[in-house]
């Protein structure tokens, strides 16, 4: 596929219509507002290839598991965020001829995602038979201010003819998921009602009884005057529509405004849904398109104010990072602790919109630094609220105690069904513990520990205790796991897993001690609730002490797993480029016995626990593993880029940054049509702020060690930290810090301590980082 | 489930009808004749639970793969022997009331599988409303002499009433497989024709275009007189039937004879199928039921003459071994080299009737010793004919040369789709090489090597060459495999795999040398064809020499794989009986990291290559591994039993023999309803003949080391060996050998040499075996 997205610092632009790009564009130009998401499907009929996608956050379906060979412990279903009522749809017939971009000729086509203001726009001229031309302009957005509201303004102008126009505006609940395991439709109709003012369609999922009510109102405007037309009403199973028939005059614009409220039983009692939907759409309709769009601009301006990254001298990089930040904001707003961040957000069906360890390992830092801390806290509470399910999950796998969080989940139950992942990629439990540490460490919200964190830590530690085995000649070992590098399965003593397990035990012991001292009453409550015994904590101490870690003494590196050195050690540049990505060319056994690494594994540990390892250790491991890493997970380059920055490998850091920043815009992995790589977008943010910016938190203090990549003139980013908002601007020569709040901020920059007072500024010349500063 | 099969030395008997046993009985009482198989479904309507199964050997369907997560290299389909036209079906209505054993009361029910004569019989009295009683006797068989013919004789007698009888005899092609991946029906109708003499239904598979023509004739007899009734003809899509309406008189028997010929496009041109079917059924009809049954008796007498095992003093064991031998003969006759032996034969749908390494590893010895050598040869030719497919299979997995035979196949293409099996259980390639050795070694048919064997050996060796890797500190290693013990996956240096790989290289080199010397012309041809280069054979020599084998020097044992000693070593008796079989109670990761072994692995190698290891080595390994073995493969106990016999562990040998001999009759694995464990039945035969009988072949000579298990008075078996047939009778005191042929036989018994002349006899006192004799 050719690169076809135009470079612009605030917009994603497609010029000219090529159906071959359409599936990718449907992903790239997706809209979302945390409550719902919508792929960039055309509003009008399109008979070409398309992946229809309207998604409601948290409305999912337990799709019956499909598996070749069942294994004990596999889940019964895979929870999927599902394609819901098509609320954007309309049909336009010009003298009976339907507008369908797969059938008419199209010219002057542009599709623009306005990231600054949060809307999607299309402009084109459609050429009908007999040379009749119609100019179309379509704008839509999902309101940030009113998350249940979607608005479309669709205007047409016949350029060289007059005639009859038929407009049909519909709600269509007869939709399906392309990835349904057994071609099942997930929705049945619950109720529908239509009058000349409002059409209200309520659908219900076949299982779990989620209800979605879509309430539609519309307005037709000609020559700036709303017409008072009496539409024909269409009502059939799962479908409601208004039909308007009107004359159109050459050169005169007809505008259609469609307002839809999508409300669900997640938020309201079922029997009130119709009323709430009616109310919401009436409000929106009353406010009107222009004012709603103005609200939208303001809401996005606020988001950008807290989280924008500005890159000087590299428009592509600028566009890339803004696209990432934009999509992250569209996916998750943090207002609802029942929600989380799916790997594809609401931009496609793949991975079902469920939660992975991506959230804790890659997304949390973005929200910590760019949003109010209650948002990151809600991400943590999501797991806290699933603790009982995580215990059940451990029981299902035969563990007598402790909690094993699922690999993939919607409601806390495991959804994935590959034994090497579901049962063996248990390091995820460590990431969930680490996120607690990360959150508390960043925010200083120590009270989270007694209230929620400790209980989760105890149950995770109990899992480790039971899962870790003792062998005479090695000490405590962990057999049969898959590490973060999923290109090795069922290995023994994956260094990262052993390390994060021991770290969790250690952090749990520290937290126990902290809570015992600082919150003695709560401590007693927790001891009562968890029945934690001293034998358990004693055992944890022994396990920490005698944990076995595979190492290569000669190279001075940690070994990814016991058998790693039996492999033929080759570097990525020895691969035939025609065979890359290897996961699309090699059979699984070949991948498994090769040394090639999908994503950071040992290096993930050195990143998470960066303050425990010196720079030379990091360098030796990076130098050993990075050349074998194929980065075939979108989550891989960011961690490597951050470490490369830390090690002073500036070119490498920049190269890896580029792979992540424009991953979808360039469709590097040839899979953007499935949806966007939302969780890896947070990794891109990390590459800039933690990589080039060198952001860390040490002992409750911000640490910065910024530098400007050679390809840039400079860059700036903002971070929220314990009440202060800092704007950090980095040029080739200096770093400029501006405290935009009244709260003073203490920092360590290039190893020196500074305090920036309320609304204060600070300018420091760039310095090389030294070992001691890391 | 209670034990419900009555003990009888020649029959399998079920007394009393219990629907709960019916699915198991449908498997146990299955009929087959190599060309077709038929589960013991009732002829008459049965509305209770049933697994309908009529199978035609070699007629299969490529059922689209079902898999949760696709991996490169997975096959597109799983080839399944499919449920075909129901040709046994009939309906009986007594005064309008249908005979259906799920609805009427049943008394005096017996179901008998007559193994001596090869037919299935049922007798019962059905009680209809108003106390009306009908006595039923039904016999059916699949002709050994005429493999396309199935015959049913079904007779009824109203005991206490007269009335009207409606008989409907049908062919029904509207059948499905219960295990179809997507509930698809595999057959469409091709053509049907019916007149008062014959009904002929031709079905075609939706894919691959297999045609099955079923031609039916029938006869109704009352009072020993065939009636000349003009039946009503029924014809609808996929269905043909004759309907007879006749009076029945109290106490008078009505007999129905149904003759069906099932002919397929595997054997005849499509356009001749109807004619062939008509001809075959006319022949059979002309010969008549009684004479056909007499043919059947004779054919089975011949089979038993060559292969019977007689056990004195243990009727259960006698019944068990005969059941196994009977089912093996029903499954595979060896006349068609396109066919092979499915793990369930034609007794169920599970495993699809495809070919596994079971054939080479477990079934070959039975056919070598009990049937003409062309039959074993046909089993080998099956693989020879698939050589090109095996090369393709290796290419699909990225190998540049060599052949990898599939794990599961129908036509030479791989069908299985679990990466840890499909891609990693590569030891199967070794079993296919070993079978060549085994066959040539047993039969002395050295000419097989230049003609067929060598080429297969070269291509398998080439595969090993590419698959084996070199590492500095260990030498040649094989990473990422699954051994015969499938309870370990993706391990490094599975001893059995390394050993069988090196053995294959060695045997290939020896065979090359043999062919070069003995068949120089053919050698040149093969060199030309295979382009074998000296670098390759040199490399093989180096690999044999420097192959790495994991061992535990302290225990003096071979290690199942590199990491085996990291496991917690426990014995089976430490398992909670409630958790057995572990594969029905434990999640896969738990199984994998446990030490528990599914089936012989290291011990499989010590069995295959028994002449290369001394008794003490075998003992140490047996003593180490057997206590950890859960025998959750039906193929496991036999190898252990044979080794136990060799080691003098008589009680153990007997205990393990019992597990295999009556596996299905006792339904030990709770899965007999899925079908019988056909391939493991050959293992049972091995337990007796190679275990208790101590049969081996060394340097072209038969070796026997028999003993009688304590629980038996004695036993006898027959073996064909290079033209002679020996009957070996073992008592508590002595072994009696009788040469039933004109060909003298050389033997080594208890280490002493003997020759038994034409029709000669030999009697020897039993002796303890000594080390030197093994």
Contacts between the chains, C-beta under 8 A, distances in Angstrom:
chain1	res1	chain2	res2	distance
A	65	B	68	6.9
A	66	B	66	6.2
A	66	B	67	7.5
A	66	B	68	5.5
A	67	B	66	7.5
A	67	B	67	7.1
A	67	B	68	4.2
A	68	B	65	6.9
A	68	B	66	5.5
A	68	B	67	4.2
A	68	B	68	6.9
A	68	B	417	4.9
A	68	B	418	6.5
A	69	B	417	7.7
A	69	B	418	5.3
A	71	B	587	7.0
A	71	B	588	4.6
A	72	B	583	7.3
A	72	B	584	6.9
A	72	B	585	6.7
A	72	B	586	6.2
A	72	B	587	5.3
A	72	B	588	6.9
A	73	B	587	3.5
A	73	B	588	7.0
A	182	B	182	7.9
A	396	B	587	7.4
A	397	B	587	4.5
A	397	B	589	7.1
A	397	B	590	7.0
A	398	B	586	6.0
A	398	B	587	5.9
A	398	B	590	5.3
A	417	B	68	4.8
A	417	B	69	7.7
A	418	B	68	6.5
A	418	B	69	5.3
A	419	B	587	7.6
A	419	B	588	4.1
A	419	B	589	6.5
A	423	B	587	5.3
A	423	B	588	5.8
A	423	B	589	3.7
A	423	B	590	7.9
A	424	B	589	5.1
A	469	B	568	5.9
A	469	B	593	7.6
A	471	B	565	7.7
A	471	B	566	5.2
A	471	B	567	7.8
A	471	B	568	7.5
A	473	B	565	7.7
A	474	B	566	6.7
A	477	B	566	6.1
A	479	B	563	7.4
A	479	B	566	6.2
A	479	B	567	6.8
A	479	B	593	4.3
A	480	B	589	5.5
A	480	B	592	4.9
A	480	B	593	3.9
A	489	B	489	7.9
A	489	B	490	5.6
A	490	B	420	8.0
A	490	B	489	5.6
A	490	B	490	4.7
A	490	B	491	8.0
A	490	B	589	8.0
A	490	B	592	6.1
A	491	B	490	7.9
A	492	B	563	5.3
A	492	B	566	6.0
A	562	B	563	6.6
A	562	B	566	7.8
A	563	B	479	7.3
A	563	B	492	5.2
A	563	B	562	6.6
A	563	B	563	7.5
A	565	B	471	7.7
A	565	B	473	7.7
A	566	B	471	5.2
A	566	B	474	6.7
A	566	B	477	6.0
A	566	B	479	6.2
A	566	B	492	6.0
A	566	B	562	7.8
A	567	B	469	8.0
A	567	B	471	7.8
A	567	B	479	6.8
A	568	B	469	5.8
A	568	B	470	8.0
A	568	B	471	7.5
A	583	B	72	7.2
A	584	B	72	6.9
A	585	B	72	6.7
A	586	B	72	6.1
A	586	B	398	5.9
A	587	B	71	7.0
A	587	B	72	5.3
A	587	B	73	3.5
A	587	B	396	7.3
A	587	B	397	4.5
A	587	B	398	5.9
A	587	B	419	7.6
A	587	B	423	5.3
A	588	B	71	4.6
A	588	B	72	6.9
A	588	B	73	7.0
A	588	B	419	4.1
A	588	B	423	5.8
A	589	B	397	7.1
A	589	B	419	6.5
A	589	B	423	3.7
A	589	B	424	5.1
A	589	B	480	5.5
A	589	B	490	8.0
A	590	B	397	7.0
A	590	B	398	5.2
A	590	B	423	8.0
A	592	B	480	4.9
A	592	B	490	6.1
A	593	B	469	7.6
A	593	B	479	4.3
A	593	B	480	3.8
